[in-house]
């Protein structure tokens, strides 16, 4: 049931955002929203089905330390 609600939520977000971007011919923004929705859906689905997802803050901290030593 939770997975179904998750699918409905992300589908709703896509159905609201995508037609506006297509109508305005904003292809770059459309690509970005699909990437972000895919990442968000994947992480949410993994958490919903009980898979332990690593903390993203550790990855962000690692990248920041690489950029600014």
DOTI-864425 format. One line per 8 residues: their letters; for each residue x, z, y of N, C-alpha, C. Coordinates in Angstrom, 3 decimals, m for minus. Example, Ala and Ser with C-alpha at 12.3 -4.5 7.8 and 13.67 -1.06 7.14 Angstrom:
2
as> 13.190 7.800 m5.690 12.300 7.800 m4.500 13.200 7.800 m3.300 | 12.850 7.080 m2.250 13.670 7.140 m1.060 12.900 7.870 0.030
END
This chain:
69
xxxxxxxx> 0.823 0.000 m1.198 0.000 0.000 0.000 0.871 0.000 1.268 | 1.954 0.798 1.231 2.835 0.861 2.402 3.502 m0.480 2.669 | 3.865 m1.181 1.602 4.516 m2.488 1.754 3.538 m3.477 2.382 | 2.273 m3.414 1.978 1.252 m4.295 2.536 1.074 m4.046 4.034 | 1.041 m2.785 4.433 0.911 m2.435 5.852 2.133 m2.919 6.629 | 3.306 m2.786 6.027 4.542 m3.257 6.659 4.496 m4.767 6.880 | 4.051 m5.500 5.874 3.943 m6.957 5.992 2.942 m7.330 7.083 | 1.808 m6.644 7.110 0.804 m6.916 8.147 1.351 m6.644 9.548
xxxxxxxx> 2.097 m5.563 9.694 2.658 m5.208 11.000 3.630 m6.266 11.495 | 4.568 m6.655 10.649 5.553 m7.645 11.072 4.917 m9.021 11.264 | 3.910 m9.343 10.459 3.192 m10.601 10.647 2.458 m10.600 11.981 | 1.861 m9.474 12.329 1.171 m9.358 13.611 2.109 m9.554 14.783 | 3.272 m8.948 14.699 4.273 m9.113 15.761 4.663 m10.584 15.886 | 4.896 m11.240 14.750 5.290 m12.654 14.775 4.170 m13.523 15.331 | 2.925 m13.267 14.927 1.802 m14.082 15.403 1.549 m13.907 16.894 | 1.955 m12.783 17.451 1.796 m12.573 18.894 2.936 m13.237 19.668
xxxxxxxx> 4.159 m13.075 19.194 5.326 m13.530 19.949 5.648 m15.014 19.770 | 5.556 m15.508 18.551 6.039 m16.858 18.244 5.272 m17.959 18.995 | 3.942 m17.972 19.006 3.256 m19.063 19.718 3.614 m19.148 21.205 | 3.824 m18.005 21.832 4.199 m18.001 23.252 5.559 m18.661 23.437 | 6.502 m18.328 22.569 7.841 m18.905 22.688 7.845 m20.399 22.371 | 7.042 m20.807 21.410 6.959 m22.237 21.083 6.326 m23.004 22.239 | 5.273 m22.434 22.815 4.598 m23.099 23.931 5.530 m23.280 25.123 | 6.382 m22.281 25.373 7.327 m22.357 26.490 8.622 m23.084 26.110
xxxxxxxx> 8.722 m23.525 24.849 9.906 m24.225 24.330 11.188 m23.401 24.509 | 11.095 m22.127 24.218 12.251 m21.233 24.305 12.845 m21.067 22.908 | 13.599 m22.081 22.493 14.099 m22.127 21.123 15.154 m21.064 20.858 | 15.994 m20.764 21.825 17.010 m19.720 21.644 16.366 m18.360 21.431 | 15.375 m18.051 22.251 14.680 m16.778 22.125 13.911 m16.704 20.804 | 13.371 m17.841 20.373 12.652 m17.889 19.107 13.596 m17.598 17.936 | 14.793 m18.152 18.003 15.795 m17.889 16.969 16.160 m16.414 16.932 | 16.372 m15.836 18.108 16.744 m14.418 18.184 15.633 m13.532 17.648
xxxxxxxx> 14.385 m13.823 18.001 13.292 m12.976 17.531 13.137 m13.079 16.016 | 13.364 m14.271 15.439 13.296 m14.391 13.991 14.409 m13.596 13.313 | 15.607 m13.633 13.883 16.724 m12.875 13.315 16.441 m11.381 13.385 | 15.998 m10.904 14.551 15.713 m9.480 14.700 14.551 m9.029 13.826 | 13.514 m9.857 13.717 12.391 m9.517 12.840 12.836 m9.483 11.378 | 13.691 m10.407 10.984 14.174 m10.430 9.601 14.996 m9.187 9.284 | 15.882 m8.812 10.201 16.688 m7.606 10.000 15.795 m6.379 9.961 | 14.886 m6.272 10.925 13.984 m5.128 10.978 13.087 m5.039 9.762
xxxxxxxx> 12.558 m6.184 9.313 11.694 m6.180 8.141 12.467 m5.776 6.893 | 13.670 m6.323 6.737 14.482 m6.003 5.567 14.808 m4.518 5.506 | 15.261 m3.958 6.620 15.591 m2.531 6.641 14.355 m1.668 6.413 | 13.243 m2.040 7.017 12.003 m1.281 6.839 11.504 m1.359 5.399 | 11.600 m2.538 4.806 11.167 m2.700 3.424 12.022 m1.868 2.478 | 13.329 m1.899 2.700 14.220 m1.100 1.849 13.894 0.386 1.950 | 13.659 0.872 3.146 13.307 2.279 3.318 11.953 2.592 2.690 | 11.017 1.658 2.801 9.680 1.882 2.259 9.693 1.983 0.738
xxxxxxxx> 10.524 1.182 0.082 10.547 1.215 m1.377 11.524 2.253 m1.920 | 12.169 3.004 m1.029 12.984 4.138 m1.458 14.468 3.897 m1.592 | 14.963 2.777 m1.102 16.406 2.503 m1.150 17.077 3.235 m0.003 | 18.192 3.911 m0.307 18.910 4.632 0.741 19.683 3.619 1.583 | 19.339 3.551 2.857 19.955 2.603 3.786 21.044 3.347 4.561 | 22.246 2.766 4.671 23.306 3.448 5.418 22.962 3.591 6.901 | 23.553 4.605 7.507 23.316 4.895 8.914 23.960 3.808 9.783 | 23.190 3.095 10.599 23.764 2.024 11.421 24.677 2.545 12.527
xxxxxxxx> 24.552 3.812 12.891 25.421 4.358 13.940 26.885 4.321 13.542 | 27.179 4.513 12.269 28.571 4.464 11.814 29.153 3.061 11.999 | 28.369 2.050 11.715 28.831 0.675 11.912 29.044 0.354 13.380 | 28.141 0.839 14.227 28.266 0.607 15.670 29.499 1.317 16.213 | 29.716 2.562 15.785 30.903 3.308 16.220 32.180 2.596 15.790 | 32.203 2.063 14.569 33.364 1.334 14.085 33.646 0.116 14.966 | 32.598 m0.642 15.290 32.784 m1.834 16.138 33.275 m1.467 17.535 | 32.729 m0.401 18.088 33.156 0.038 19.432 34.627 0.444 19.413
xxxxx> 35.033 1.163 18.370 36.440 1.588 18.266 37.369 0.398 18.106 | 36.896 m0.678 17.454 37.713 m1.874 17.304 37.871 m2.620 18.633 | 36.826 m2.579 19.435 36.851 m3.283 20.726 37.652 m2.501 21.751 | 37.423 m1.189 21.808 38.100 m0.310 22.781 38.865 0.771 22.034 | 40.127 0.460 21.670 40.921 1.461 20.916 41.332 2.657 21.730
END
